[in-house]
């Protein structure tokens, strides 16, 4: 098995010292289980201080390029008072790390960072206690910094590892200990040099002795079932045929691809929906739905001087990660180890256990750093496929999906139809808001505008394509419809869009980012020949405002400049927060202007980068990020919310430029 290390193995690796790494757990099949019910409250589940002074930290979170390896290391470094370079993070290994639901929802910063801070604070407190006992002095005579404890009496100093050598310690996390606020300093990205030079290894780079390469025979369309396949043997190739699943394992990737081409399969197809009728189908199959309701829509509309109704649509789009799904599976005496790029290692472990009808403690999932996901790698289909091939071949098998497979057989950001009816008085006061989202989801559906009569309803519908999580979930769709409609109301009332929003907003944090973005953008300046638009919103603890400047040239929308203000409480790492926001804006350009899955009768029509348009360097506008720091507030995540403001800001800017109101994503003039 891969790196099956029990408690004794880790002690030999880390040396003696303060043991804050492992609880005593039953071990089965050589895999140490460290997943007690609920969140572990013992320090040793979260970090270990070795006899050499090195600190090893454990978290079930995954590193996908969002740089939480650095931010979590930074949190422990600040709390334990030791250099970041002395800390190593073990991430997302179901045999070693505490259970974690997954890396999604911008939850790492608000939940995992405080948890690791509390564990580090308890360890720090224990270290001071040990030093005070060793030197027979008061705690008030001790200081802790740079991985050492120093005593004011005589200037004695001792390193963490030297202090605890030969001792084992297990402590319950003391939740009453005060933890520090984030220092708000920019720490360089860990392993940055290895990443940019290609030394850093990702899932497709993994190797195992005797490893084979896998491939899977895919049906010609969604819903197709396998009738027959031949041949059932090929020289030097393992062929697995189990129901509709047909896969091969061969000595190298090219041999696997060649073997797939030699297989002759007959499939039975059934009629499938097409993209031409997508939005009508979503409305037809939608349920009544539910959502928050305040006041009376009828009363609110009756009191309005103007009333508007509009329909907005958003297309299916692909996650298009740089690294497609990949997995390396290996069996040993009925126990399974899989290394794969997933956001949910424990969820994938459960999927594997169910697929092969074995206990979860016979399955180990390890997650190397992997090349992005954007919500698209929650499920374990690639891991299951690799494990099926490895079991049949009796050897480790690596399976890396092709780009076409990633586009076609993953899942998509949901398409949706959003209908909005609204009312307002001549003075700019909103009176009624009736918002109905069909299929795309409820995230971000509830706005922060002060509206006495409002209803926000999500209607689930039958999706013709497989759909699932995407960066920001439905908040992008709901912000697009809401902020476009707010702009339409402002224009109808002949009120400046910024002034109209501020009139109807009482939320101080949202007002602050809106004013910060407008000031940096120069919203009130005159004389520009290009269109300008803005949008604002709230999601997952973050407040955002986006201003965009556009032009329409030869029938194409050109984004010239974007200013985005963002506030997510106390800033952990300014440089990396700015990078997150810039990345979200860049990604949002694709969904706003280009990205759309095209399909017909069960076939994806644009399942490759040559046919699926993503943003290019030439599409990048000038991007100006305004960070609004609130050191008095807890830190929220920043991986998702910055994506939601770009599309409505651009749509509103297009209207300002030429009077064309665009209500469908991607935007097209």
C-alpha positions in Angstrom: 0.0 0.0 0.0 1.0 3.6 -0.5 2.8 5.1 2.5 0.8 3.1 5.1 2.4 4.6 8.2 1.1 3.7 11.6 1.9 5.6 14.9 5.3 3.9 15.3 6.2 4.7 11.7 5.5 8.4 12.3 7.3 8.5 15.6 10.4 7.1 13.8 10.1 9.8 11.1 9.3 12.7 13.4 11.5 11.7 16.3 10.5 11.9 20.0 9.1 15.1 21.4 5.8 16.7 22.1 3.4 14.3 20.5 0.5 16.4 19.1 -0.1 14.2 16.0 -2.0 11.0 16.8 -4.6 9.7 19.1 -4.5 6.0 19.8 -6.9 4.6 17.3 -7.7 1.0 16.3 -5.9 0.0 13.1 -7.3 -2.3 10.5 -5.7 -3.5 7.3 -2.6 -1.4 8.1 -4.6 1.9 7.7 -4.7 4.1 10.8 -8.2 5.6 11.2 -8.2 9.1 12.7 -11.8 10.0 12.2 -13.6 10.1 15.6 -17.3 11.2 15.5 -17.6 15.0 15.1 -14.7 17.4 15.0 -11.8 16.1 17.1 -11.2 18.2 20.2 -7.8 16.7 21.0 -4.7 18.7 19.9 -3.0 15.6 18.6 -5.5 15.2 15.8 -4.4 18.5 14.4 -0.7 19.0 14.9 2.6 17.4 16.0 5.8 19.1 17.3 8.7 16.8 16.5 11.9 16.4 18.5 13.7 18.4 15.8 11.3 21.3 16.4 9.5 20.8 13.1 5.7 21.2 13.3 3.4 18.9 11.2 -0.2 20.1 10.8 -3.1 17.9 9.7 -6.2 19.1 7.8 -8.7 17.4 5.6 -8.8 20.4 3.3 -7.4 20.1 -0.2 -5.0 22.5 -2.1 -6.5 23.2 -5.5 -4.5 26.3 -6.3 -6.4 28.6 -4.0 -3.4 28.8 -1.7 -4.8 27.5 1.5 -1.6 25.6 2.2 0.0 29.0 2.7 -2.9 30.7 4.6 -3.3 27.7 7.0 0.4 27.5 7.6 0.4 31.3 8.2 -2.4 30.8 10.9 -0.4 28.2 12.8 2.8 30.2 12.5 1.2 33.3 14.0 -0.5 31.4 16.8 2.4 29.0 17.7 5.0 31.8 17.3 7.2 29.8 15.0 8.6 30.4 11.5 6.3 29.3 8.6 9.3 27.4 7.2 9.3 25.1 10.2 5.7 24.0 9.5 4.6 21.2 7.1 1.0 20.7 6.2 -0.4 17.2 5.7 -3.6 17.6 3.7 -6.6 15.5 2.7 -5.4 12.0 3.6 -8.3 9.9 5.0 -5.9 7.7 6.9 -4.1 10.6 8.6 -6.2 13.7 8.7 -9.4 14.5 10.7 -12.7 14.0 8.8 -13.7 17.0 6.7 -16.8 17.5 4.6 -14.8 18.9 1.8 -13.1 21.9 0.4 -16.0 24.1 -0.9 -18.3 26.9 0.0 -15.4 29.3 0.9 -15.3 27.5 4.3 -11.6 27.0 4.8 -10.8 30.5 6.1 -13.8 30.9 8.5 -13.8 27.3 9.8 -10.5 25.5 9.4 -8.1 28.4 10.1 -9.8 29.1 13.5 -9.7 25.4 14.4 -6.0 25.2 13.7 -5.4 28.4 15.6 -7.1 26.9 18.6 -5.0 23.8 18.4 -1.9 25.8 18.0 -2.8 28.1 20.9 -3.3 25.1 23.2 0.0 23.7 22.1 1.7 27.0 22.7 0.1 27.2 26.2 1.4 23.7 27.0 4.9 24.5 25.8 5.0 27.5 28.1 3.7 25.4 31.0 6.5 22.8 30.4 9.2 25.5 30.2 7.9 27.1 33.4 8.1 23.8 35.2 11.5 23.0 33.8 13.0 26.3 34.9 10.9 26.6 38.1 9.8 30.1 37.2 6.5 31.9 36.6 4.8 32.0 33.2 5.0 35.8 33.2 8.8 35.5 33.0 8.6 33.6 29.7 8.4 34.8 26.1 7.8 32.6 23.0 9.0 33.5 19.5 10.7 32.0 16.5 10.1 28.5 17.7 11.8 29.1 21.0 10.9 29.9 24.6 13.1 32.4 26.4 13.2 33.1 30.2 13.9 36.6 31.5 15.7 35.1 34.4 19.2 34.6 33.0 18.2 34.7 29.4 17.8 30.9 29.1 16.3 29.8 25.7 15.1 26.4 24.5 13.6 25.2 21.3 10.2 23.5 21.0 11.8 20.1 20.1 14.5 20.3 22.7 12.0 21.1 25.4 9.7 18.2 24.8 12.2 15.5 23.7 11.3 12.1 25.1 7.8 13.2 26.1 4.4 12.4 24.8 1.6 14.8 25.3 -2.1 14.8 24.5 -4.2 17.7 25.3 -7.8 18.7 24.8 -8.1 21.9 22.8 -8.7 24.8 25.2 -11.4 26.9 23.5 -11.2 29.5 26.2 -7.7 30.6 25.2 -7.6 33.8 23.2 -6.4 33.5 19.7 -4.8 36.2 17.7 -6.4 38.1 14.9 -4.8 37.5 11.5 -1.7 39.7 11.1 -2.8 40.7 7.6 0.7 40.3 6.2 1.6 39.0 2.7 3.5 35.7 3.1 5.0 34.2 -0.1 3.2 31.2 -1.6 4.7 28.0 -0.4 6.4 25.9 -3.0 6.0 28.7 -5.5 9.3 28.0 -7.2 8.6 24.3 -7.5 5.2 25.1 -9.1 6.5 27.5 -11.7 9.5 25.4 -12.6 7.4 22.2 -13.0 9.0 20.4 -10.1 5.8 20.2 -8.0 3.9 17.0 -8.6 0.2 16.8 -9.4 -2.0 13.8 -9.7 -1.2 13.1 -13.4 2.5 13.1 -12.5 2.2 10.2 -10.0 4.1 7.0 -10.6 4.0 3.6 -8.9 6.2 0.5 -9.6 4.6 -1.7 -12.2 1.9 0.8 -12.8 -0.4 0.5 -15.8 -2.4 3.2 -17.6 -6.1 3.1 -18.0 -8.7 4.2 -20.4 -12.5 4.0 -20.5 -14.8 3.3 -23.5 -17.4 6.1 -23.5 -20.9 5.9 -25.0 -21.7 8.0 -28.1 -24.3 10.1 -26.2 -25.9 10.5 -22.8 -28.4 7.8 -21.9 -26.9 5.2 -24.3 -26.6 1.6 -23.1 -24.1 -1.0 -24.2 -25.4 -3.9 -26.4 -22.1 -5.6 -27.2 -18.4 -5.1 -27.5 -15.6 -7.0 -29.1 -12.9 -8.3 -28.9 -12.8 -9.3 -25.3 -9.0 -9.9 -25.3 -6.1 -7.9 -26.7 -2.4 -8.8 -26.4 -0.8 -7.1 -23.4 -4.0 -5.4 -22.4 -6.4 -6.0 -19.5 -10.0 -5.4 -20.7 -12.7 -5.0 -18.1 -16.4 -5.4 -19.1 -18.9 -5.0 -16.4 -22.4 -4.0 -17.6 -22.1 -0.7 -19.4 -18.6 -0.1 -18.2 -15.7 -1.1 -20.5 -12.2 -0.1 -19.7 -8.6 -1.1 -20.5 -5.3 -1.1 -18.7 -2.1 -1.1 -20.7 1.6 -0.5 -20.2 1.5 3.1 -21.2 -1.1 5.8 -22.0 -0.7 5.5 -25.8 -1.2 1.7 -25.7 -4.4 2.2 -23.7 -5.6 4.7 -26.2 -4.8 2.3 -29.1 -6.6 -0.5 -27.3 -9.8 1.6 -26.9 -9.7 2.4 -30.7 -9.6 -1.4 -31.4 -12.8 -2.1 -29.4 -16.0 -2.3 -31.5 -19.0 -1.4 -29.5 -22.7 -1.4 -30.3 -24.8 1.0 -28.3 -28.6 1.5 -27.9 -29.5 5.2 -27.9 -32.7 6.9 -26.7 -33.9 10.4 -27.7 -32.5 13.1 -25.5 -33.3 16.8 -25.0 -31.5 19.5 -27.1 -30.3 22.9 -26.2 -32.7 24.7 -28.5 -35.6 24.1 -26.1 -33.6 24.3 -22.9 -35.3 27.2 -21.1 -38.8 26.2 -22.1 -38.1 22.7 -20.7 -36.8 24.1 -17.4 -40.0 26.1 -16.9 -42.2 23.2 -17.9 -40.6 20.7 -15.5 -40.2 23.1 -12.6 -41.8 22.5 -9.2 -43.6 25.2 -7.2 -40.5 25.8 -5.1 -40.1 27.6 -1.9 -38.2 30.6 -0.5 -38.5 33.5 1.9 -41.4 35.9 1.6 -42.1 39.2 3.3 -45.2 41.3 3.1 -47.6 41.2 0.1 -46.4 41.3 -3.5 -49.8 42.5 -4.6 -49.8 45.4 -2.1 -46.3 46.3 -3.0 -47.1 46.5 -6.7 -50.3 48.4 -6.1 -48.3 51.1 -4.2 -45.7 51.4 -7.0 -45.5 54.2 -9.6 -43.6 52.1 -12.0 -43.7 48.3 -12.5 -41.2 46.1 -14.4 -41.1 42.5 -15.4 -38.1 40.8 -17.1 -36.8 37.3 -17.8 -33.1 36.5 -17.5 -31.3 33.3 -18.6 -28.0 31.7 -17.8 -26.4 28.8 -19.8 -24.7 25.6 -18.7 -21.0 26.2 -18.5 -18.1 23.8 -17.9 -15.6 24.1 -15.1 -12.7 23.7 -17.6 -10.0 23.0 -15.0 -6.4 23.0 -16.1 -6.0 19.5 -14.8 -8.7 17.0 -15.9 -9.9 14.3 -13.5 -7.1 11.8 -12.6 -6.7 8.9 -10.2 -4.1 6.3 -9.3 -5.5 3.2 -7.6 -3.8 0.3 -6.0 -5.2 -2.8 -4.2 -3.4 -4.8 -1.5 -5.0 -7.8 0.2 -8.5 -6.4 -0.3 -7.6 -2.9 0.9 -7.7 0.0 -1.6 -5.6 3.1 -1.8 -6.5 5.9 -4.3 -4.6 9.1 -5.0 -6.9 11.5 -6.8 -7.7 15.2 -7.2 -11.0 15.7 -5.4 -12.5 18.3 -3.2 -14.2 15.7 -1.0 -11.6 12.9 0.0 -13.9 11.5 2.7 -16.9 11.6 0.3 -14.9 9.8 -2.4 -13.8 7.2 0.2 -17.5 6.5 0.9 -18.2 6.3 -2.8 -15.4 3.8 -3.3 -16.5 1.7 -0.3 -20.0 1.5 -1.7 -18.9 0.7 -5.2 -16.8 -2.2 -4.1 -18.9 -3.3 -1.1 -16.0 -3.0 1.4 -15.8 -1.2 4.7 -14.6 2.4 4.6 -11.7 1.5 6.9 -10.4 -0.6 4.0 -10.2 2.4 1.7 -7.7 5.2 1.9 -8.0 8.3 -0.3 -5.0 10.6 -0.6 -5.2 13.9 -2.4 -2.1 15.5 -4.0 -2.2 19.2 -4.8 -4.2 19.4 -8.0 -4.8 21.8 -10.8 -8.1 23.5 -10.0 -11.7 22.3 -9.6 -14.1 25.3 -9.2 -16.6 23.0 -7.6 -16.3 20.4 -10.4 -14.5 17.7 -8.6 -16.8 16.7 -5.7 -17.5 13.2 -7.1 -15.4 10.1 -7.4 -16.2 8.6 -10.8 -12.6 8.7 -12.0 -11.4 7.1 -8.8 -13.9 4.3 -9.1 -13.0 3.7 -12.7 -9.2 3.5 -11.9 -10.0 1.2 -9.0 -12.0 -1.2 -11.2 -9.2 -1.4 -13.6 -6.6 -1.9 -10.9 -8.6 -4.7 -9.3 -8.9 -6.6 -12.6 -5.2 -6.0 -13.6 -3.8 -6.8 -10.2 -1.5 -3.8 -10.5 -1.6 -0.1 -9.8 -3.5 1.8 -12.5 -3.4 5.5 -13.3 -6.4 6.9 -15.2 -6.3 10.5 -16.5 -9.4 11.7 -18.3 -8.9 13.4 -21.7 -10.0 16.9 -22.2 -13.1 15.7 -24.1 -14.0 13.4 -21.3 -13.7 16.2 -18.8 -16.0 18.4 -20.8 -18.5 15.7 -21.5 -18.7 13.3 -18.5 -18.1 15.7 -15.7 -21.0 18.0 -14.6 -21.9 21.5 -15.4 -22.9 24.8 -13.8 -26.7 24.7 -13.9 -28.5 26.6 -16.6 -31.5 28.6 -15.4 -34.4 30.9 -16.1 -35.0 33.8 -13.7 -38.2 35.9 -13.8 -38.3 39.2 -11.9 -41.3 41.5 -11.3 -40.8 44.7 -9.3 -42.2 48.0 -8.3 -40.8 51.3 -7.2 -42.0 54.9 -6.4 -40.9 57.9 -8.3 -38.6 58.9 -5.4 -36.6 55.7 -6.0 -38.0 53.6 -3.1 -38.4 50.0 -3.9 -41.9 48.7 -3.0 -42.1 45.2 -4.5 -39.8 42.4 -5.6 -41.0 39.0 -6.9 -38.0 36.8 -7.9 -38.3 33.3 -9.3 -35.3 31.2 -10.1 -35.9 28.0 -12.2 -33.2 25.3 -11.9 -30.0 27.3 -11.4 -30.2 27.3 -7.6 -31.0 29.3 -4.4 -27.5 30.5 -3.5 -27.4 34.3 -3.3 -31.2 34.5 -4.1 -31.9 36.8 -1.1 -30.7 40.3 -1.8 -29.9 43.0 0.8 -32.1 45.8 -0.5 -34.7 47.2 1.8 -37.9 46.1 0.1 -41.1 45.9 2.3 -42.8 43.4 0.0 -40.7 40.7 -1.5 -40.6 37.0 -2.4 -37.6 35.0 -3.6 -38.4 31.5 -4.8 -36.2 28.7 -6.1 -38.0 26.2 -8.4 -36.1 22.9 -8.9 -36.5 21.5 -12.4 -35.5 18.5 -14.5 -32.1 19.2 -16.0 -31.3 17.6 -19.3 -27.5 17.7 -18.5 -25.7 16.5 -15.4 -25.2 19.6 -13.2 -23.6 20.4 -9.9 -21.5 22.8 -7.9 -19.6 25.6 -9.6 -17.6 28.4 -8.1 -20.2 30.6 -6.4 -23.0 28.2 -7.1 -26.2 30.0 -8.2 -25.0 33.3 -6.7 -23.7 34.3 -10.1 -27.0 33.8 -11.8 -29.0 35.4 -9.1 -26.7 38.4 -8.8 -26.8 38.8 -12.6 -30.6 38.9 -12.7 -31.0 41.0 -9.5 -28.4 43.6 -10.3 -29.4 43.8 -14.0 -33.0 44.4 -12.9 -32.0 47.0 -10.3 -30.2 48.8 -13.1 -33.3 48.6 -15.3 -35.4 50.2 -12.5 -32.9 53.0 -12.0 -32.8 53.8 -15.7 -36.7 53.7 -15.8 -36.7 56.2 -13.0 -33.9 58.3 -14.5 -31.9 57.9 -11.2 -28.2 57.3 -11.2 -27.7 53.6 -10.7 -25.2 54.2 -7.8 -27.6 56.6 -6.0 -30.5 54.3 -6.6 -28.7 51.4 -4.9 -27.5 53.5 -2.0 -31.1 54.8 -1.4 -32.3 51.3 -1.0 -29.4 49.8 1.0 -29.1 50.0 4.8 -26.4 47.3 5.1 -23.3 49.3 6.1 -20.8 46.8 4.9 -22.3 46.6 1.4 -22.6 50.4 1.2 -18.9 50.6 2.1 -17.7 48.4 -0.7 -20.1 50.1 -3.2 -18.8 53.5 -2.3 -15.1 52.3 -2.3 -15.5 50.8 -5.8 -17.3 53.8 -7.2 -14.7 56.2 -5.8 -11.8 54.3 -7.2 -13.5 53.9 -10.5 -14.4 57.6 -10.7 -18.1 56.9 -11.2 -19.1 60.5 -11.0 -16.5 61.7 -13.5 -17.7 63.0 -16.9 -16.5 62.8 -20.4 -16.0 59.1 -21.1 -17.2 57.8 -24.4 -17.4 54.3 -23.1 -20.2 52.6 -21.2 -20.0 52.1 -17.5 -21.9 49.8 -15.2 -21.9 48.6 -11.7 -23.2 45.8 -9.5 -23.0 44.8 -5.8 -23.8 41.9 -3.6 -23.2 39.6 -0.7 -22.4 35.9 -0.5 -20.6 33.5 1.9 -19.7 36.3 4.3 -18.1 38.6 1.7 -19.4 41.9 0.4 -18.6 42.9 -3.2 -19.0 45.8 -5.6 -17.9 45.8 -9.2 -17.6 48.7 -11.7 -17.0 48.0 -15.4 -16.1 50.1 -18.4 -16.9 48.6 -21.8 -17.1 49.3 -25.5 -18.8 47.5 -28.3 -16.6 47.0 -31.3 -17.6 45.2 -34.5 -20.4 43.5 -32.7 -18.2 42.3 -29.8 -18.2 43.5 -26.2 -14.8 44.7 -25.1 -14.3 45.0 -21.3 -11.8 47.9 -20.9 -11.5 48.3 -17.1 -12.8 46.6 -14.0 -12.7 48.0 -10.4 -13.8 45.6 -7.7 -14.0 46.3 -4.0 -14.2 43.4 -1.7 -14.6 43.0 2.1 -14.4 39.7 3.9 -13.7 40.7 7.4 -10.1 40.6 8.6 -7.6 40.2 5.7 -5.3 37.2 6.2 -2.8 37.7 3.3 -3.4 40.8 1.2 -1.4 39.7 -1.9 -3.1 36.3 -2.1 -6.5 37.8 -1.5 -5.9 40.2 -4.4 -4.8 37.2 -6.5 -8.1 35.4 -5.7 -10.1 38.4 -6.7 -8.2 38.9 -9.9 -8.6 35.3 -10.7 -12.3 35.3 -10.1 -12.7 38.4 -12.3 -10.8 36.7 -15.1 -12.9 33.5 -14.8 -16.1 35.6 -14.7 -15.3 37.1 -18.0 -15.7 33.6 -19.6 -19.2 33.1 -18.2 -20.2 36.7 -19.0 -19.0 36.8 -22.6 -18.2 33.4 -24.1 -18.9 30.2 -22.2 -21.9 28.1 -23.1 -22.3 24.3 -23.4 -24.0 23.4 -26.7 -25.7 20.1 -26.9 -28.2 18.2 -29.1 -29.9 14.8 -28.6 -27.5 13.7 -25.8 -24.3 14.9 -27.4 -22.0 17.7 -26.3 -21.2 19.7 -29.4 -18.3 21.8 -28.1 -16.4 19.5 -25.8 -12.9 20.8 -26.4 -11.0 24.0 -26.0 -10.9 24.6 -29.7 -14.7 24.9 -29.6 -15.3 26.1 -26.1 -14.2 29.7 -25.7 -12.5 30.7 -22.4 -10.9 34.0 -21.7 -7.6 34.7 -23.3 -4.9 37.2 -22.5 -6.2 39.5 -25.2 -9.6 39.6 -23.4 -8.1 40.8 -20.1 -9.1 44.3 -19.1 -7.3 46.6 -16.7 -8.2 45.2 -13.2 -8.0 47.3 -10.1 -8.8 45.6 -6.8 -9.8 47.6 -3.7 -9.3 45.6 -0.5 -11.6 46.8 2.4 -10.1 45.4 5.6 -12.2 44.9 8.7 -9.7 43.6 11.3 -12.5 43.9 13.9 -14.4 41.1 12.2 -13.8 37.4 11.7 -12.3 36.4 8.3 -14.6 35.0 5.6 -13.5 33.0 2.6 -12.8 34.7 -0.7 -12.7 31.9 -3.2 -16.2 32.4 -4.6 -17.9 35.7 -3.9 -15.6 37.9 -6.1 -16.9 36.1 -9.2 -20.5 37.3 -8.9 -20.3 41.0 -9.8 -18.7 41.0 -13.2 -21.5 39.8 -15.5 -24.2 42.3 -14.3 -21.7 45.2 -14.2 -20.8 44.5 -17.8 -24.4 44.0 -18.9 -25.3 47.3 -17.3 -22.3 49.0 -19.0 -23.4 47.8 -22.4 -26.8 49.4 -21.8 -25.0 52.6 -20.8 -22.9 52.4 -24.0 -25.6 51.8 -26.6 -29.0 51.3 -25.0 -29.1 47.6 -25.6 -30.4 45.6 -22.6 -28.9 42.2 -22.4 -30.6 39.6 -20.2 -28.9 36.3 -21.2 -25.6 34.9 -20.2 -23.3 34.7 -22.1 -23.9 38.3 -23.2 -24.2 38.8 -27.0 -25.0 42.0 -28.9 
